[in-house]
Amino acid sequence: MRLCQGRIKWATTGVITGVCLCLVMMAAGIGCGKKAPPRAPQKPGQSVASPGDPTATLDNGQLTLTWSHETDPDDAALPPKYFDVSMAVPAACEGCPFVFESVARVPVPDMVFQMPVPEPGVRYFRVQAVGDHDVRSQYSRTVVVEVP
C-alpha cells in the first residue's frame, strides 16, 4: 500500500510540474502591444522615399517643422501624395515607450507643418511620406522640440 501511495504522489507532482512548464512556455510566447499590419512584398523601386533633414524652429509659441523629400528612381520611385506628421510626448512612466500619434497630413508639394505650442514641455516629431494605395515610407529621424 505504501508503495502505491509513493507512485501516486510522484505522478501528481509530475503532472503539476508539466502543467506549470506549459503555462510558462505559453506566457513566454505572448508579446505586448500591437503588431503592425503585414506589408505586401515590394518590387525594387516600388516604394516611397522617406523624408529627409527634418528641422524644427520655435518662435513665440509657434512651432514650424520643415523637411525635404526626393524620389530615387532605383530604390524609391513612387511619388508621395501627402506627408503624415506624427507627434509624441514623454511617456507617463520612466522607461515606457513613446506613443506617436498622427497630428496632420501635409499635401504634396508642401513640406512645412506649423502648430501653436502654448504649454512648456518636450515634444517629439517625425514625418512619413505616403503614396498611392497607402504605400508608406520609413519614418524620418525624430526631431526633439523643447518648449521653455
DRENRO-994209 format. One record per residue: residue number from 1; residue in one letter; x, y, z of N, C-alpha, C, O in turn. Coordinates in Angstrom, 1 decimal, padded with zeros to 4 digits, m for minus. Last residue first. Example, Ala and Ser with C-alpha at 12.3 -4.5 7.8 and 13.67 -1.06 7.14 Angstrom:
<sites>
- pos, code, n.x, n.y, n.z, ca.x, ca.y, ca.z, c.x, c.y, c.z, o.x, o.y, o.z
- 2, S, 012.8, m002.2, 007.1, 013.7, m001.1, 007.1, 012.9, 000.0, 007.9, 013.4, 001.1, 008.0
- 1, A, 013.2, m005.7, 007.8, 012.3, m004.5, 007.8, 013.2, m003.3, 007.8, 014.2, m003.3, 008.5
</sites>
This chain:
<sites>
- pos, code, n.x, n.y, n.z, ca.x, ca.y, ca.z, c.x, c.y, c.z, o.x, o.y, o.z
- 148, P, 010.3, 076.1, m023.6, 010.6, 076.5, m022.2, 009.4, 077.0, m021.4, 009.5, 077.4, m020.3
- 147, V, 010.0, 073.2, m025.3, 009.4, 074.4, m025.2, 009.6, 074.9, m023.7, 009.3, 074.2, m022.8
- 146, E, 012.0, 071.3, m027.4, 011.8, 071.7, m026.0, 011.2, 073.1, m025.9, 011.8, 074.0, m026.4
- 145, V, 011.7, 068.8, m029.7, 011.4, 070.2, m029.5, 011.2, 070.4, m028.0, 010.3, 069.8, m027.4
- 144, V, 013.5, 066.5, m031.7, 013.1, 066.8, m030.4, 012.9, 068.4, m030.2, 013.8, 069.1, m030.6
- 143, V, 012.7, 064.5, m034.4, 013.1, 065.8, m034.0, 012.6, 066.1, m032.6, 011.4, 065.9, m032.4
- 142, T, 013.7, 061.4, m035.8, 012.9, 062.1, m034.8, 013.5, 063.4, m034.4, 014.7, 063.5, m034.1
- 141, R, 014.0, 060.8, m039.3, 014.6, 060.8, m038.0, 013.7, 061.6, m037.1, 013.0, 062.5, m037.6
- 140, S, 011.1, 059.5, m041.0, 012.3, 060.4, m040.9, 012.9, 060.2, m039.5, 012.3, 059.6, m038.6
- 139, Y, 010.0, 056.2, m041.5, 009.9, 057.5, m040.9, 011.2, 058.2, m041.0, 012.3, 057.7, m041.1
- 138, Q, 009.6, 054.8, m044.8, 010.2, 054.7, m043.5, 010.0, 056.1, m042.9, 009.8, 057.1, m043.6
- 137, S, 006.5, 055.3, m046.6, 007.9, 055.2, m046.5, 008.3, 054.9, m045.0, 007.5, 054.7, m044.1
- 136, R, 003.6, 053.4, m047.7, 004.3, 054.3, m046.7, 005.8, 054.1, m046.7, 006.3, 053.0, m046.9
- 135, V, 000.8, 053.3, m049.6, 002.2, 052.8, m049.6, 003.0, 053.8, m048.7, 003.0, 055.0, m049.1
- 134, D, m001.9, 053.7, m050.0, m001.3, 053.8, m048.7, 000.0, 053.1, m048.6, 000.4, 052.6, m047.5
- 133, H, m002.4, 054.0, m052.7, m002.7, 052.7, m052.1, m002.1, 052.6, m050.7, m001.8, 051.5, m050.3
- 132, D, 000.3, 056.4, m053.3, m001.0, 055.7, m053.7, m001.1, 054.4, m053.0, m000.1, 053.8, m052.6
- 131, G, 002.2, 057.3, m050.3, 001.8, 057.4, m051.7, 000.5, 056.7, m052.0, m000.3, 056.5, m051.1
- 130, V, 003.5, 059.3, m047.7, 002.5, 058.3, m048.1, 002.1, 058.4, m049.5, 001.8, 059.5, m050.0
- 129, A, 006.3, 059.8, m045.5, 005.7, 060.0, m046.8, 004.7, 058.9, m047.2, 005.0, 057.7, m046.9
- 128, Q, 006.4, 061.0, m042.2, 006.4, 059.8, m043.1, 005.7, 060.2, m044.4, 004.7, 060.8, m044.4
- 127, V, 008.2, 062.4, m039.5, 007.4, 062.6, m040.8, 007.5, 061.3, m041.6, 008.6, 060.7, m041.6
- 126, R, 008.1, 063.3, m036.0, 008.7, 062.6, m037.2, 007.7, 062.7, m038.3, 006.5, 062.9, m038.1
- 125, F, 008.8, 064.8, m032.9, 008.1, 064.8, m034.2, 008.9, 063.9, m035.1, 010.1, 063.8, m035.1
- 124, Y, 008.2, 065.3, m029.4, 009.0, 064.6, m030.4, 008.1, 064.5, m031.7, 007.0, 064.2, m031.7
- 123, R, 008.5, 067.7, m026.8, 007.7, 067.0, m027.8, 008.6, 066.4, m028.9, 009.7, 066.9, m029.1
- 122, V, 008.5, 068.9, m023.5, 009.3, 068.3, m024.6, 008.3, 067.5, m025.5, 007.4, 066.9, m025.1
- 121, G, 007.3, 072.1, m022.3, 007.5, 070.6, m022.2, 008.3, 070.2, m023.4, 008.7, 071.0, m024.3
- 120, P, 004.7, 074.6, m021.9, 006.1, 074.1, m021.9, 006.2, 072.6, m021.8, 005.2, 071.9, m021.4
- 119, E, 002.0, 075.2, m024.2, 002.5, 074.7, m022.9, 003.9, 074.3, m023.0, 004.4, 073.8, m024.0
- 118, P, 001.5, 076.1, m026.8, 001.3, 077.1, m025.7, 002.0, 076.6, m024.4, 002.4, 077.4, m023.6
- 117, V, 002.2, 076.0, m029.8, 002.7, 075.1, m028.7, 002.7, 076.0, m027.5, 003.7, 076.6, m027.1
- 116, P, 000.6, 075.8, m033.0, 000.9, 076.6, m031.7, 001.3, 075.6, m030.6, 000.7, 074.5, m030.5
- 115, M, 002.2, 074.6, m036.0, 001.2, 074.5, m034.9, 001.6, 075.3, m033.7, 002.8, 075.5, m033.4
- 114, Q, 003.0, 073.7, m039.3, 003.0, 074.7, m038.2, 001.9, 074.4, m037.2, 000.8, 073.9, m037.6
- 113, F, 005.0, 072.2, m041.7, 003.9, 072.0, m040.8, 004.1, 073.0, m039.6, 005.2, 073.2, m039.1
- 112, V, 006.1, 071.8, m045.0, 006.1, 072.6, m043.8, 004.8, 072.3, m043.0, 003.7, 072.2, m043.5
- 111, M, 006.1, 071.1, m047.7, 006.9, 070.4, m046.8, 007.2, 071.2, m045.5, 008.3, 071.3, m045.0
- 110, D, 003.9, 070.7, m050.4, 004.2, 071.4, m049.2, 005.1, 070.5, m048.3, 004.9, 069.3, m048.2
- 109, P, 002.9, 069.6, m052.8, 004.4, 069.7, m052.6, 004.8, 070.4, m051.3, 006.0, 070.6, m051.1
- 108, V, 001.3, 067.2, m050.8, 002.5, 067.5, m051.6, 002.1, 068.7, m052.5, 001.0, 068.7, m053.0
- 107, P, m000.3, 068.1, m047.6, m000.3, 067.7, m049.0, 001.0, 068.0, m049.8, 001.7, 069.0, m049.4
- 106, V, 000.1, 066.7, m044.5, 000.5, 067.8, m045.3, 000.5, 067.4, m046.8, 001.2, 066.5, m047.1
- 105, R, m001.8, 065.9, m041.9, m001.5, 065.4, m043.2, m001.2, 066.6, m044.0, m002.0, 067.5, m044.2
- 104, A, m001.2, 065.6, m038.3, m001.5, 066.3, m039.5, m001.1, 065.6, m040.8, m000.2, 064.7, m040.8
- 103, V, m000.7, 063.9, m036.2, m001.3, 065.2, m035.9, m001.7, 066.0, m037.2, m002.5, 066.9, m037.1
- 102, S, m000.6, 060.6, m035.2, m000.6, 061.5, m036.3, m001.3, 062.8, m035.9, m002.4, 062.7, m035.3
- 101, E, 001.4, 059.8, m032.4, 000.1, 059.9, m033.0, 000.1, 060.9, m034.1, 000.8, 061.9, m034.0
- 100, F, 003.6, 057.6, m030.6, 003.4, 058.7, m031.7, 002.0, 058.6, m032.2, 001.5, 057.5, m032.5
- 99, V, 004.5, 057.1, m027.5, 003.4, 056.7, m028.4, 003.2, 057.9, m029.4, 002.8, 058.9, m029.0
- 98, F, 007.5, 055.8, m026.1, 006.7, 056.9, m026.6, 005.6, 056.4, m027.5, 005.8, 055.3, m028.1
- 97, P, 007.6, 053.3, m023.5, 007.9, 053.8, m024.8, 007.0, 055.0, m025.2, 005.9, 055.2, m024.6
- 96, C, 008.9, 053.7, m020.2, 007.8, 053.4, m021.0, 008.1, 053.9, m022.4, 008.7, 055.0, m022.6
- 95, G, 011.0, 054.8, m018.6, 011.2, 053.5, m019.3, 010.1, 053.1, m020.2, 010.3, 052.1, m021.0
- 94, E, 008.8, 056.3, m016.4, 010.2, 056.2, m016.8, 010.4, 054.8, m017.5, 010.1, 053.8, m016.8
- 93, C, 005.5, 057.1, m017.6, 006.4, 056.4, m016.6, 007.8, 056.3, m017.2, 008.0, 056.3, m018.4
- 92, A, 004.3, 058.6, m019.6, 003.9, 058.8, m018.2, 004.9, 058.2, m017.2, 005.0, 058.7, m016.1
- 91, A, 006.6, 059.7, m022.2, 005.7, 058.7, m021.6, 005.5, 059.0, m020.1, 006.3, 059.7, m019.5
- 90, P, 006.7, 062.8, m023.8, 007.3, 061.8, m023.0, 006.3, 060.9, m022.3, 005.2, 061.4, m022.0
- 89, V, 004.7, 062.8, m026.9, 005.2, 063.5, m025.7, 005.8, 062.4, m024.8, 005.6, 061.2, m025.0
- 88, A, 004.8, 062.9, m030.4, 004.8, 062.1, m029.2, 005.2, 063.1, m028.1, 006.0, 064.0, m028.3
- 87, M, 003.4, 063.1, m033.7, 004.0, 063.7, m032.5, 003.8, 062.8, m031.3, 002.9, 062.0, m031.2
- 86, S, 003.7, 063.0, m037.3, 003.4, 062.4, m036.0, 004.1, 063.1, m034.9, 005.2, 063.6, m035.0
- 85, V, 002.5, 063.8, m040.4, 003.3, 064.3, m039.3, 002.8, 063.7, m038.1, 001.6, 063.7, m037.8
- 84, D, 002.6, 062.5, m043.6, 002.0, 062.3, m042.3, 002.9, 062.7, m041.2, 004.0, 062.1, m041.0
- 83, F, 002.3, 063.9, m046.7, 003.2, 063.6, m045.7, 002.4, 063.5, m044.3, 001.6, 064.4, m044.0
- 82, Y, 000.9, 062.6, m049.9, 000.9, 063.6, m048.7, 002.0, 063.1, m047.7, 002.6, 062.0, m047.8
- 81, K, 001.8, 061.2, m052.0, 000.5, 062.0, m052.2, 000.5, 063.0, m051.0, m000.1, 064.2, m051.2
- 80, P, 005.1, 060.7, m053.4, 004.1, 060.7, m052.3, 002.9, 061.5, m052.7, 003.0, 062.4, m053.5
- 79, P, 006.0, 058.6, m056.2, 005.9, 059.9, m055.6, 004.9, 059.8, m054.4, 003.9, 059.1, m054.5
- 78, L, 008.3, 055.8, m056.4, 006.9, 056.3, m056.3, 006.8, 057.7, m055.6, 007.5, 057.9, m054.6
- 77, A, 010.9, 055.0, m056.3, 010.5, 055.8, m057.4, 009.1, 056.4, m057.3, 008.7, 057.3, m058.0
- 76, A, 013.3, 054.1, m054.6, 012.0, 054.6, m054.2, 011.5, 055.6, m055.3, 011.6, 056.8, m055.1
- 75, D, 015.6, 053.1, m056.0, 015.1, 052.4, m054.7, 013.7, 052.9, m054.4, 013.0, 052.1, m053.8
- 74, D, 016.0, 054.4, m058.5, 016.4, 053.0, m058.3, 015.7, 052.3, m057.1, 015.3, 051.2, m057.2
- 73, P, 015.0, 057.0, m058.4, 014.5, 056.1, m059.4, 014.9, 054.6, m059.2, 014.2, 053.7, m059.8
- 72, D, 013.8, 058.5, m055.6, 015.0, 057.8, m056.1, 014.6, 056.8, m057.1, 013.9, 055.9, m056.8
- 71, T, 012.6, 061.8, m054.7, 012.4, 060.4, m055.1, 013.7, 059.8, m055.7, 014.5, 060.6, m056.1
- 70, E, 013.0, 063.7, m051.8, 013.4, 063.4, m053.2, 013.1, 062.0, m053.5, 013.3, 061.1, m052.7
- 69, H, 012.3, 066.2, m049.4, 012.0, 064.9, m050.0, 012.4, 064.8, m051.4, 012.2, 065.7, m052.2
- 68, S, 012.7, 067.8, m046.2, 013.0, 067.7, m047.7, 012.5, 066.3, m048.1, 012.3, 065.4, m047.3
- 67, W, 011.0, 069.9, m043.8, 011.7, 068.7, m044.2, 011.9, 068.7, m045.7, 011.4, 069.6, m046.4
- 66, T, 010.0, 071.7, m040.8, 010.2, 071.6, m042.2, 011.1, 070.3, m042.5, 011.8, 069.8, m041.7
- 65, L, 007.8, 073.0, m038.5, 008.6, 071.8, m038.8, 008.7, 071.8, m040.3, 007.8, 071.8, m041.0
- 64, T, 007.4, 075.4, m036.1, 007.5, 075.2, m037.6, 008.4, 074.0, m037.8, 009.6, 074.1, m037.5
- 63, L, 005.4, 076.6, m033.5, 006.3, 075.6, m034.0, 006.3, 075.5, m035.5, 005.2, 075.4, m036.0
- 62, Q, 005.0, 079.4, m031.6, 004.6, 078.8, m032.9, 005.7, 077.8, m033.3, 006.8, 078.3, m033.6
- 61, G, 005.9, 080.8, m029.4, 004.9, 079.7, m029.2, 004.4, 079.1, m030.5, 003.5, 078.3, m030.4
- 60, N, 007.9, 082.4, m030.7, 006.7, 083.0, m030.0, 005.6, 082.0, m029.8, 004.4, 082.3, m030.1
- 59, D, 009.1, 079.9, m032.5, 009.1, 081.4, m032.5, 007.8, 081.9, m031.8, 006.7, 081.7, m032.4
- 58, L, 011.1, 077.2, m033.2, 010.1, 077.7, m032.3, 010.2, 079.2, m032.2, 011.3, 079.7, m031.8
- 57, T, 011.7, 074.8, m035.7, 012.0, 076.1, m035.1, 010.9, 076.5, m034.2, 009.7, 076.1, m034.5
- 56, A, 013.2, 071.7, m036.8, 012.1, 072.4, m036.1, 012.6, 073.7, m035.6, 013.7, 073.8, m035.1
- 55, T, 013.7, 069.6, m039.6, 014.2, 070.6, m038.6, 013.0, 071.3, m038.0, 012.0, 071.5, m038.7
- 54, P, 014.6, 066.6, m041.3, 013.6, 067.4, m040.6, 014.2, 068.4, m039.6, 015.1, 068.0, m038.9
- 53, D, 016.1, 065.3, m043.6, 016.5, 066.5, m042.9, 015.4, 067.3, m042.2, 015.2, 068.5, m042.5
- 52, G, 013.6, 063.6, m045.6, 014.9, 063.8, m045.0, 015.1, 065.2, m044.4, 014.3, 066.1, m044.6
- 51, P, 011.1, 061.0, m045.9, 011.5, 062.5, m045.8, 012.9, 062.6, m045.2, 013.3, 061.8, m044.3
- 50, S, 011.7, 058.1, m047.9, 011.4, 058.7, m046.7, 011.8, 060.2, m046.7, 012.8, 060.6, m047.4
- 49, A, 010.2, 057.2, m051.0, 011.4, 057.6, m050.3, 010.9, 058.3, m049.0, 009.9, 059.0, m048.9
- 48, V, 008.1, 054.4, m051.6, 008.2, 055.8, m051.4, 009.4, 056.2, m050.6, 009.6, 055.6, m049.5
- 47, S, 008.6, 051.8, m054.0, 008.4, 052.3, m052.7, 008.5, 053.8, m052.7, 008.9, 054.4, m053.7
- 46, Q, 009.7, 050.2, m056.1, 008.3, 050.4, m056.0, 007.9, 050.8, m054.5, 007.1, 050.2, m053.9
- 45, G, 012.4, 049.5, m056.2, 012.0, 050.8, m056.8, 010.5, 051.1, m056.6, 010.1, 052.3, m056.9
- 44, P, 011.7, 046.1, m056.3, 012.7, 047.1, m056.2, 012.3, 048.4, m056.9, 011.8, 048.3, m058.0
- 43, K, 008.5, 045.3, m055.1, 009.5, 045.2, m056.1, 010.5, 046.3, m055.9, 010.2, 047.3, m055.4
- 42, Q, 007.4, 044.1, m052.0, 007.6, 045.2, m052.9, 008.7, 044.9, m053.9, 009.7, 044.2, m053.6
- 41, P, 004.8, 042.4, m050.2, 006.1, 042.4, m050.8, 006.2, 043.5, m051.9, 005.3, 043.7, m052.6
- 40, A, 002.7, 044.2, m047.9, 002.9, 043.4, m049.1, 004.3, 043.5, m049.6, 005.0, 044.5, m049.4
- 39, R, 002.8, 043.9, m044.4, 003.1, 044.7, m045.6, 003.3, 043.8, m046.8, 003.9, 042.7, m046.7
- 38, P, 000.5, 043.4, m041.7, 001.5, 042.9, m042.7, 001.6, 043.8, m043.9, 000.7, 044.4, m044.3
- 37, P, 000.3, 045.9, m039.1, m000.3, 045.0, m040.1, 000.8, 044.5, m041.1, 001.8, 045.2, m041.3
- 36, A, 002.2, 045.6, m036.1, 001.9, 046.3, m037.3, 001.2, 045.4, m038.3, 001.4, 044.2, m038.3
- 35, K, 000.8, 044.7, m033.0, 001.8, 044.4, m034.0, 001.3, 045.2, m035.3, 000.1, 045.4, m035.5
- 34, K, 000.6, 046.3, m029.8, 000.0, 045.9, m031.1, 001.1, 045.6, m032.1, 002.2, 046.2, m032.0
- 33, G, 001.7, 044.8, m026.6, 001.5, 045.9, m027.6, 000.9, 045.4, m028.9, 000.8, 044.2, m029.1
- 32, C, 003.7, 042.0, m026.0, 002.9, 043.1, m025.5, 002.7, 044.1, m026.6, 003.6, 044.2, m027.5
- 31, G, 003.4, 038.4, m026.6, 004.1, 039.7, m026.7, 003.2, 040.8, m026.1, 002.0, 040.5, m025.8
- 30, I, 003.8, 035.1, m025.5, 002.8, 036.2, m025.6, 003.6, 037.5, m025.6, 004.4, 037.8, m024.7
- 29, G, 005.6, 033.2, m024.9, 005.3, 033.4, m026.3, 004.4, 034.6, m026.6, 004.2, 035.0, m027.7
- 28, A, 005.6, 032.9, m022.2, 006.8, 033.5, m022.9, 006.6, 033.8, m024.3, 007.2, 034.7, m024.9
- 27, A, 003.2, 031.7, m021.7, 003.4, 033.1, m021.3, 004.6, 033.7, m022.0, 004.6, 034.9, m022.3
- 26, M, 003.8, 029.1, m022.6, 002.7, 029.9, m023.3, 002.9, 031.4, m022.9, 002.7, 032.3, m023.8
- 25, M, 005.8, 028.3, m020.8, 006.1, 028.4, m022.3, 005.0, 029.3, m023.0, 005.4, 030.0, m023.9
- 24, V, 004.3, 028.4, m018.4, 005.5, 029.3, m018.6, 005.8, 029.4, m020.1, 006.1, 030.5, m020.5
- 23, L, 002.4, 026.4, m018.9, 002.0, 027.7, m018.7, 003.1, 028.7, m018.9, 002.9, 029.8, m019.4
- 22, C, 004.1, 024.1, m019.1, 003.3, 024.5, m020.3, 002.9, 026.0, m020.1, 002.9, 026.8, m021.1
- 21, L, 005.1, 024.1, m016.5, 006.0, 024.3, m017.6, 005.3, 024.7, m018.9, 005.7, 025.6, m019.6
- 20, C, 002.7, 023.5, m015.1, 003.5, 024.7, m014.8, 004.4, 025.1, m016.0, 004.5, 026.2, m016.4
- 19, V, 002.2, 020.9, m016.1, 001.3, 022.0, m016.3, 001.9, 023.3, m016.1, 001.7, 024.3, m016.9
- 18, G, 004.5, 019.5, m015.1, 004.2, 019.6, m016.5, 003.3, 020.8, m016.9, 003.5, 021.5, m017.8
- 17, T, 004.0, 019.7, m012.3, 005.2, 020.3, m012.9, 005.1, 020.5, m014.4, 005.4, 021.5, m015.0
- 16, I, 001.7, 018.3, m012.1, 001.7, 019.7, m011.7, 002.9, 020.4, m012.3, 002.8, 021.5, m012.8
- 15, V, 002.6, 015.8, m012.9, 001.6, 016.4, m013.7, 001.6, 017.9, m013.4, 001.4, 018.7, m014.3
- 14, G, 004.5, 015.2, m010.9, 004.9, 015.3, m012.3, 003.9, 016.0, m013.2, 004.2, 016.8, m014.1
- 13, T, 002.9, 015.0, m008.7, 004.0, 016.1, m008.7, 004.4, 016.3, m010.2, 004.6, 017.4, m010.6
- 12, T, 001.4, 012.8, m009.4, 000.7, 014.1, m009.1, 001.8, 015.2, m009.3, 001.5, 016.2, m009.9
- 11, A, 003.4, 010.8, m009.4, 002.7, 011.1, m010.6, 002.0, 012.5, m010.5, 001.9, 013.2, m011.5
- 10, W, 004.2, 010.8, m006.7, 005.2, 011.1, m007.8, 004.5, 011.5, m009.1, 004.9, 012.5, m009.7
- 9, K, 001.8, 009.9, m005.5, 002.4, 011.2, m005.2, 003.4, 011.7, m006.3, 003.4, 012.9, m006.6
- 8, I, 001.6, 007.4, m006.7, 000.6, 008.4, m006.9, 001.1, 009.8, m006.6, 000.9, 010.7, m007.4
- 7, R, 003.9, 006.2, m005.6, 003.8, 006.3, m007.1, 002.7, 007.4, m007.4, 002.9, 008.2, m008.4
- 6, G, 003.3, 006.2, m002.9, 004.5, 006.9, m003.4, 004.4, 007.2, m004.9, 004.8, 008.2, m005.4
- 5, Q, 001.1, 004.5, m002.8, 000.9, 006.0, m002.4, 002.1, 006.8, m002.9, 001.9, 007.9, m003.4
- 4, C, 002.3, 002.1, m003.4, 001.3, 002.6, m004.3, 001.1, 004.1, m004.0, 000.9, 004.9, m005.0
- 3, L, 003.9, 001.6, m001.2, 004.5, 001.8, m002.5, 003.5, 002.4, m003.5, 004.0, 003.2, m004.3
- 2, R, 001.9, 001.2, 000.8, 002.8, 002.4, 000.9, 003.5, 002.7, m000.4, 003.6, 003.8, m000.8
- 1, M, 000.8, m001.2, 000.0, 000.0, 000.0, 000.0, 000.9, 001.3, 000.0, 000.6, 002.2, m000.7
</sites>
